[in-house]
Amino acid sequence: MSGWRAALVAAVVGGLILGVGAFVTREQPGPPGTATSIDESGASLTCAPAIEPVCRTLAGQLGVPYSAEPVEQGVLIVADGATVVGFDEVATLSSTPVVIGVWTERASVLSARGCEGELDLDCLLGHLGTRWDAIGGRAEWGEIRLGMANPAAGPAELAAWRVVAHPEIAPELTAGLRLRATDEADLLDTLALRGPAATDAVIATEAALVARWDSLLLKRRISFVYPDPGPFIDYVVLASGRKGRELADRLLSPDLSAVLGSLGVRPASGAAPSLHEAMGEPGGRLPELTPAEQEALEKTW
């Protein structure tokens, strides 16, 4: 994790305020058709690591450079709660739910043979540690396992951990965690690189999973289950300088809603003419955590 990203995690979790002087500009290669070099004559876009693949595409759509590090005269898209000196919060861009992602082939087996036709959170957790061949799956799949990210890493990781971390399921959960990642980006990048060998299921934000949908091993092979009610994460737009504010206005324009939805980012307005093929209907939204609840959750990891 680069310096600004580590500091930004601290900003979200602990209220740390960052100084503009700590920012470093660095070129980062991106997918074909995406602008990546920093153009000093215009604003650049920088995003939280978990949604970086989406933002690289978004930068290309907007015709602006994507910067791996925040720069002056730019825009940051980060989880709500981050405070960065020199960047003003403009508006909430997106509200993304936490989802359970299960490899589709395995979800079908678990739903049909273990969950009485409907895969949900309780059924998944109740089968952690069960051998797949005991419920009609393949012997080489081994035992049913789950992947999670450290809840102390940031708001998205904490929200995902909130879905499962309560005393009633603690022993089963501990036994069934195959993949313990440092943060959400690490969790999902590992899943995208290793496929089902990494783990059978993950719990993460919808936007971050969809961001990796076109990776070779993930594409159209992951099914989403929406906890109801479940946690949501808001992503906000922060802007620096006149050019940054102009870019922020473009990001928040009604014309961009269709683009956001197609990339897996639900507009905060709720108005999205089209959504990415992987996205379904989310459940209700859980209330925000109190500081005491957050501290208790982090200790369970």
PyMOL commands that set and color helices and strands:
alter all, ss='L'
color gray80, all
select helices_A, chain A and resi 3-14+20-22+49-62+104-114+121-126+132-135+139-141+151-153+155-164+167-176+184-197+206-211+241-251+254-262+291-300
alter helices_A, ss='H'
color red, helices_A
select strands_A, chain A and resi 44-47+74-79+88-103+146-149+177-181+201-205+222-225+232-239
alter strands_A, ss='S'
color yellow, strands_A
deselect
rebuild
show_as cartoon
